[in-house]
């Protein structure tokens, strides 16, 4: 089945989204191929974005996201209630463990990283980025949020929708039955772990974060450690301190 043809504002939005995939810029011909539209119409879309400050041309004649778009995006992100409230928590945990701390929200089958704090030192850093995604069933933040959103096996099956669950590593859950069993354990214990399930050599412990509601998690916070540097057992044993930090209490 052919993809629907982009017209009007849909084309402008598609061009804007494509710009975001090319931090080094993209040429007009390449853009036209990427959004499957004629060059003159893509050029008009880019002209509209440039007038709004959402696109610009660099010194090589390639198009990039404009400074006004970046200003709006960063200003919005910094002012979000959950970001404002989560930042001090991330700092406390990062200072305590010297590892990367994530705050992520559930979006369908994925988690979206809304905030991230890396330790000031350490030669190895994680590849995750703010705005990046990972499969929810392979991550500690995703699983702890799925445990809240999917209360039984029927809900898990409906969420999966008949698709095959990707096994990122040999440790990842890969079936509805495995995921249901995992989510049941998470609900009982109140936290989730990623034992090198999303990325070899990286493990995580995650707990839900109630930043904007006392009953519905706005997202989840994880401590993500390199397995050789911070074994999973160390994080699990220190879970009360992690939960205290996320709930806003002082760390002991």
ROZA-975740 format. One record per residue (C-alpha): x, y, z. Coordinates in steps of 0.02 Angstrom, whole numbers, plus 50000, padded with zeros to 5 digits. Layout:
<recs>
XYZ...
</recs>
This chain:
<recs>
500005000050000500715017049949501095029950082499885044850082500565060049988501135074250100500225090650073500215107850154500625108350339500985089650342502415092450221503105106850323503065095950479503895081550387505285093150330505505099650507505605081950576506875077050443507955092250485508075085750663508875069650597510315079150516511335089350642512645092450507511345098950387510455091850235510395097650054508815101849958508915086649842509225074949988507775082450083506615080649934507055062249922506835059750110505065066850113504615060349938504095077449874504605088549727506055100449755505035116349725503745111649857505085106449981505975122849948504375132349991504195122250152505975126450199505675144750159504185144850279505235136850415506645149250386505455164050401504895157250570506685154350627506405135650632507665132050493509255140150430510595137550297512375134750354513955140550268513935125250155512185128750090511405114550189509855116350295509845114450484508635117050627508535135550666509045143750829507265149550865506635131650859508025126050977507675140651094505835136151105506185117651128507455120151266506425133551354504905122151353505905107351415506715117251556505025124151613504075107551616503475103951793504205086451795505905092451732505975106251863505575094052002506665079751942508295089251918508785090052104508385071552121509495066951976510915077052050510775068552220510815051352143512215055652022513265062552164512945047052269513305033552141514425042052012513375034151874512135040351744510385044451806508875044551689507115051051701505975043351569504135042551524503135028951439502545032051260501675016751189502945003051163504425014351202505145024651341505695042451303507135049651403506595066751467508105070551575509835063151597511305067351709513035060051681514375059651816515705073151799517075060051787517235042651713517955037751546516435027651489514755036251463513085028951409512435032351234510675037651287510115055351246508695066551303507275063551181507965046451135506945030551143507155012451191505944997651194504984998551358505074979751392506994979851386507294994051509507064995851696506165012551677505015005051546504594989451643504194998751804502995009851707502234995251613501934986651780500815001151828499965002651658499674984151620498854975651772498594958251700499084946651559497634952051448498244969951459500024964551418499394954751268498364969451206499854981051226500964969051127499644968350990500324952350916502044959550878503644950450922504534958151069506294962751020507674954151116509044967251127510184954851216510064936651264509404942351434507924952251366506134946151390505424941051223503654934551250502034940851324502104927151456503864931951510503414950351516501834947151617502824936951745504134950651755502834964351780501994954251917503654953252011503924971851988502224976152061502594965252212504334972452246504034990552193505534992352078506224985551914507944980251857508814979451689510114965851705511044969551542509394967351448509484982851339511354984751319512754972451363513784978251510512484990451576511274987151718509944998151798508754999451944507195010051920505775016152029504195025751983504195044652006502615053752061503115071352013501445078351954500175066652035500145056952200499365041652120499915040951937501785040351897502365054351785503855043551737505235033251813506985036751876508415024651855510205022951911511125015451762512815008051805514174999851706514114981851768515984980551800515974996851899514314996251991513614978451999511724976651999511764969452176512534985552241511084995552170509744983552232510494982952406510455001952410508665002952348507975011552506509145026252475508605027352293506765027052341507065040152474507885051852350506495049752222505145052752352506005068952402506735063152566508535065952617509765052252576510565044352727
</recs>
